[in-house]
Amino acid sequence: MKKPHRNRSGKRDRISAHEDRRRPRFSRELSVIYEDDCVVVIDKPAGLLAVPIKSSDTPSAWSLLAEKLEPKKQKALVVHRIDRFSSGALLFAKTAPDRSALVRQFLDHTPERHYLAALRGRVETEAATLVHYFRREGMYQQLRTARDPAAARAELRHTVERLFADASLVRVELVTGLQNQIRVQFAALGHPVIGDRKYHRAEASEELIDRVALHAVHLKFVHPRSGKSISVDCKLPPRFSASGSRIVAVEPSAVVNPDRSGSRQLRPT
């Protein structure tokens, strides 16, 4: 029988059966897709936090990785984040100097960061650049204008990979890297990311997907010590929604290449 969840004081949490069914459950075995003495890249599953929530025992990619590295006397240091209900390549450093070097790259927007996103509706423009201005209000990014001195510029490029009757599969390249950026920009365009209940309330009625249909499929950065380019391609999870009535499925795998890999095989089921 499964033991009840207990908080840090050792007392059992009181949760309803409904709440318990909604709690994400994960294997404590992380999928590591690249690792050396300086860095580690994991394939974060949807629903798993990238970093811990303050005063919470909820597992995170950081906490699980730190636990995995502890027997080797190594650390897991946060370099960047991806949204909780998204998935894909997530980079950590093992030492403070390596982390500093990597964080500088992300602040300068030099790493290549590509996502696959399943969007509502048909995106008829094959390729485009989106530019918006955000101002964070609490837990949300709010759209503003360039005249707002407190607004941050958000830019991405996207190309259509595949069109469906009522959905689009697009590849997104981040130029900047603001929190929730892809989700907010496509919602503003009228093509919300499928499953994104935060920025498009109508997605709460979607029953075929319990995640945001956004996957970090490609990450390329400069190794903090060797100076060589490290390129990681992380294929889609076993099942990935491409529309409200159609599921796109791919074989789950992740590969590391010296350069970007273009191999993607999608099949509607």
Secondary structure as GFF3:
##gff-version 3
##sequence-region A 1 269
A	DSSP	alpha_helix	17	22	.	.	.	ID=ss1
A	DSSP	beta_strand	32	35	.	.	.	ID=ss2
A	DSSP	beta_strand	39	44	.	.	.	ID=ss3
A	DSSP	alpha_helix	61	69	.	.	.	ID=ss4
A	DSSP	three_ten_helix	70	72	.	.	.	ID=ss5
A	DSSP	beta_strand	77	78	.	.	.	ID=ss6
A	DSSP	beta_strand	87	93	.	.	.	ID=ss7
A	DSSP	alpha_helix	96	107	.	.	.	ID=ss8
A	DSSP	beta_strand	112	120	.	.	.	ID=ss9
A	DSSP	beta_strand	127	137	.	.	.	ID=ss10
A	DSSP	beta_strand	140	144	.	.	.	ID=ss11
A	DSSP	beta_strand	152	163	.	.	.	ID=ss12
A	DSSP	beta_strand	167	174	.	.	.	ID=ss13
A	DSSP	alpha_helix	181	189	.	.	.	ID=ss14
A	DSSP	three_ten_helix	201	205	.	.	.	ID=ss15
A	DSSP	beta_strand	214	222	.	.	.	ID=ss16
A	DSSP	beta_strand	229	234	.	.	.	ID=ss17
A	DSSP	beta_strand	239	241	.	.	.	ID=ss18
A	DSSP	beta_strand	247	249	.	.	.	ID=ss19
A	DSSP	beta_strand	254	257	.	.	.	ID=ss20
A	DSSP	beta_strand	267	268	.	.	.	ID=ss21
###
